[in-house]
Structure formats: structure tokens, C-alpha cells
Amino acid sequence: MKMRDIKILIINPNSNQMMTEAIQRTAVAFADGDFIVDTVSTPGAPEFIDYYMDAAKAAPGMLKLFKENEDQYDGFVVACHSDPNLDLLKEISSKPVVGIGEASMKLATMLGHSFSVISTAEHSIPNKQAMIQNYHLEKYNASVRAPKNEHTSLSAEEIFLNTAKSALEEDLAEVIVLGCAGLSGLDKNLSRELEIPVLDSIVSALVIVTGLVKAGLSISKKRRYSGIQN
């Protein structure tokens, strides 16, 4: 398949329209006319996906979006760094489905000896660590960090720059992963300041899903994602 013919649907698992629009801006800027990309919010989902219960509440809407759009798109992206319901969509899809958490962290292992994930809140740190273990990436992970309260007087960019600097200097990270779709767009400035790769998770997922589609590759249905055979 030629790149210009590829159509990707990004599913924002939450119902926050402002975040959905920000994700779409990042996606369109990266696509730069080379492929088609659309982003949709999940109906009936919470405004943010902060906890496991939020992910559970988002599942019906995500399933509905996928089933309504499966025939019109060549690949799908789950645009929340905790990858909510990613395995469920992989199980029911015959097309590539990529989570931004898995994509960004696995891509980070190709760009340096170790990576740190920068999250938005301290309560999410254990969840990120559990994800890293689930993806068998713990030996590549330098740390998971979130901003401290003393940074609240700074701009958003300064807050996350300082957090990333701590990961770089104290944890010896060589790559930074921005661990939230809401941080999309900060990567270029942070990368220039830190002089190391900083990964936007939306862009990371698009790099992978468009490559899979172009190569004609998708999810194995041999065992784990075989689903119920009707």
C-alpha cells in the first residue's frame, strides 16, 4: 500500500474534546499530507483516564468506535499512555492497533541505553512501572518521574523540562518518553534543551502503525489474540 492511501484512526479513550483536538493537531503536523489521520473522542468515557475504573468505563465507547470504523481505516491508535483496553482491541481487530504507551517506550529502547518516562502526576508512577514490567522493558528503564509540587509556579514546559533534566542527570536516562497524550507538542523544545531524544507518544505510535500498514503486517491471531472463533 502506498503511504498516501493509508488512513489511520486515533481513538482518544477519554471524552475531553480539547485534548482530542490537540492530538489531531500533532497527528496532522506529523503526517504532513503523507497519509490521512483522524482523531475521535470516546463517547460515554470519563474526561480523563487516570485510574483503572476510568479505563473500564471507556471500554464500551472504544469498542463502539472501533466497530463503526473498522472498515474505513487501515490502522488504529489508542491515544492514552496507559494503553487502556489495548489488548481488547488487538483481539478483535484484523488490522494493526498500536498503543501510544507501548509504541513510545519500545521505540525509546532503540534510541539509547535507557529511557525515563515523564508522567503528569505522582499517583500514576506505579501504574507506569507496572506497564513497563508488562512490556518486559524494565532493564531499559532508568526511571518514571512526575513533577513535584514546588514547580507549580512555572510554565508547563518549564515544569516538564525540569523533571526531564532530573531524569537525565540523576537517573542517567538517555531518552525521555513523554508519558501522556496531553504532553504532545513539547518534544521538540525539550529535545533541543536536553540534547537527547524526547519522544512524543502520539508521533511514536504513528511511526509504527503507518509502517506496519505499509508493510502489510498486522496482529498474530495464532494464540494470545486469537479470540473466540465463531
Secondary structure as GFF3:
##gff-version 3
##sequence-region A 1 230
A	DSSP	three_ten_helix	3	5	.	.	.	ID=ss1
A	DSSP	beta_strand	7	12	.	.	.	ID=ss2
A	DSSP	alpha_helix	17	31	.	.	.	ID=ss3
A	DSSP	beta_strand	36	41	.	.	.	ID=ss4
A	DSSP	alpha_helix	52	69	.	.	.	ID=ss5
A	DSSP	beta_strand	75	78	.	.	.	ID=ss6
A	DSSP	alpha_helix	86	92	.	.	.	ID=ss7
A	DSSP	beta_strand	97	99	.	.	.	ID=ss8
A	DSSP	alpha_helix	100	108	.	.	.	ID=ss9
A	DSSP	beta_strand	115	118	.	.	.	ID=ss10
A	DSSP	three_ten_helix	122	124	.	.	.	ID=ss11
A	DSSP	alpha_helix	125	134	.	.	.	ID=ss12
A	DSSP	three_ten_helix	138	140	.	.	.	ID=ss13
A	DSSP	beta_strand	141	145	.	.	.	ID=ss14
A	DSSP	three_ten_helix	149	151	.	.	.	ID=ss15
A	DSSP	alpha_helix	156	170	.	.	.	ID=ss16
A	DSSP	beta_strand	175	178	.	.	.	ID=ss17
A	DSSP	three_ten_helix	181	183	.	.	.	ID=ss18
A	DSSP	alpha_helix	187	194	.	.	.	ID=ss19
A	DSSP	beta_strand	198	199	.	.	.	ID=ss20
A	DSSP	alpha_helix	201	215	.	.	.	ID=ss21
###
